[in-house]
Every structure is written in structure tokens, then in C-alpha cells.
Amino acid sequence: MATDYDAPRKTEEESSSESLEALQASRGSGAQTALIDLDENDTAEGIDLPGADLSSEELTVVIVPEQSDEFTCSSCFLVRHRSQIALEKNGLKFCVECEG
């Protein structure tokens, strides 16, 4: 976009008053209400405060066993896809990142 540097410039007061007037005019043209989209699952239970006592809480985790197309690297102990096997030595498998 081209800028005309010869055009008279408006001061900050003029631009802020114009924008205020524009806002008031647009507000006066129709009543606008703020809508808040609340999810049924949004509760305060999911918010933990720092330093909160969580000793009575129970953690539930589903553990999925290693699948037939996966292996556990003998160096980093991460479960990886079989396509990432870089080295197999003495029955131990190593991933591409740990091969070096």
C-alpha cells in the first residue's frame, strides 16, 4: 500500500477521538451483547492451585502393552516402532537415535 507523505497528518488526540466517536456510533446502532461459550465439562475441579495438597487424589492411568510392531530400545528404554531399529546386538535392539 502506498503512503502519501505530503498529506496532513492527524494528531493522536484527533485519531483517538475519531475512533471513540466511531465506537459510540457503532454501539448506538444496535444493542450488542457479549456471549460466553461455556462447556458443560468446564468446572473448577480441573484447576489446581500451586502448593495444593493432592495427597488424597488418585491417579488413574491405562497402560497399553507393547504392540507387535513396537520394540523397546535397550539404551533409552523408549517404546518405538520397528521401523526405527538401527542395530540389534546380542538380542538387544537399539533405536536410530541411540545407535551412535
C-alpha positions as CSV (number, residue, x, y, z in Angstrom):
1,M,0.0,0.0,0.0
2,A,1.4,3.4,-1.0
3,T,1.7,6.1,1.7
4,D,1.2,9.8,0.8
5,Y,3.8,11.6,2.9
6,D,2.6,15.0,1.8
7,A,-0.9,14.6,3.2
8,P,-1.6,16.4,6.5
9,R,-1.1,14.1,9.5
10,K,-3.6,13.8,12.3
11,T,-2.5,14.2,15.9
12,E,-3.1,11.4,18.4
13,E,-5.9,13.3,20.0
14,E,-7.8,13.6,16.7
15,S,-7.3,9.9,15.9
16,S,-8.4,8.7,19.3
17,S,-11.4,11.0,19.4
18,E,-12.4,9.8,15.9
19,S,-12.1,6.2,16.9
20,L,-14.1,6.9,20.1
21,E,-16.8,8.5,18.0
22,A,-16.8,5.6,15.6
23,L,-17.2,3.2,18.5
24,Q,-20.0,5.1,20.1
25,A,-21.8,5.3,16.7
26,S,-21.5,1.6,16.1
27,R,-22.6,0.8,19.6
28,G,-25.6,3.1,19.3
29,S,-26.7,1.5,16.0
30,G,-27.6,-1.8,17.6
31,A,-27.5,-3.4,21.0
32,Q,-24.7,-5.9,21.2
33,T,-24.5,-8.5,24.0
34,A,-21.4,-10.5,24.9
35,L,-21.9,-14.2,24.5
36,I,-19.8,-16.6,26.6
37,D,-19.4,-20.1,25.3
38,L,-19.5,-22.4,28.3
39,D,-18.7,-26.0,28.0
40,E,-20.7,-28.4,30.3
41,N,-17.4,-30.1,31.2
42,D,-15.8,-26.8,32.4
43,T,-15.6,-27.0,36.1
44,A,-13.3,-25.6,38.8
45,E,-12.3,-29.2,39.6
46,G,-9.7,-29.3,36.8
47,I,-7.9,-26.3,38.2
48,D,-5.1,-27.0,40.8
49,L,-3.6,-24.2,42.8
50,P,0.2,-24.2,43.3
51,G,1.0,-25.8,46.6
52,A,-2.3,-27.5,46.9
53,D,-2.4,-30.8,48.9
54,L,-3.1,-33.5,46.4
55,S,-2.3,-36.4,48.7
56,S,-5.9,-37.6,48.7
57,E,-6.1,-37.7,44.9
58,E,-5.9,-40.9,43.0
59,L,-4.2,-41.1,39.6
60,T,-5.8,-43.4,37.0
61,V,-3.6,-44.4,34.1
62,V,-4.3,-47.0,31.4
63,I,-1.2,-48.9,30.5
64,V,-1.1,-50.3,27.0
65,P,1.3,-53.3,26.5
66,E,3.9,-53.2,23.8
67,Q,2.4,-53.9,20.4
68,S,3.7,-56.5,17.9
69,D,5.1,-53.7,15.7
70,E,7.0,-52.0,18.5
71,F,10.2,-52.6,20.4
72,T,11.8,-51.1,23.5
73,C,15.2,-49.5,22.9
74,S,17.9,-51.1,25.2
75,S,19.6,-47.7,25.5
76,C,17.0,-45.1,26.1
77,F,14.2,-47.5,27.0
78,L,11.6,-45.7,24.8
79,V,9.0,-47.8,23.0
80,R,9.4,-47.2,19.3
81,H,8.1,-48.5,16.0
82,R,10.0,-51.4,14.5
83,S,11.0,-49.2,11.5
84,Q,13.3,-47.3,13.9
85,I,15.5,-50.3,14.7
86,A,19.1,-49.3,13.8
87,L,21.1,-52.1,15.5
88,E,20.4,-55.5,17.0
89,K,23.2,-56.9,19.1
90,N,23.0,-60.0,21.4
91,G,19.2,-59.9,21.2
92,L,19.1,-56.3,22.3
93,K,17.6,-53.7,20.0
94,F,18.7,-50.1,19.6
95,C,16.9,-47.2,18.0
96,V,18.2,-44.9,15.3
97,E,18.9,-42.2,17.9
98,C,20.9,-44.4,20.2
99,E,22.9,-46.3,17.6
100,G,25.9,-43.9,17.7
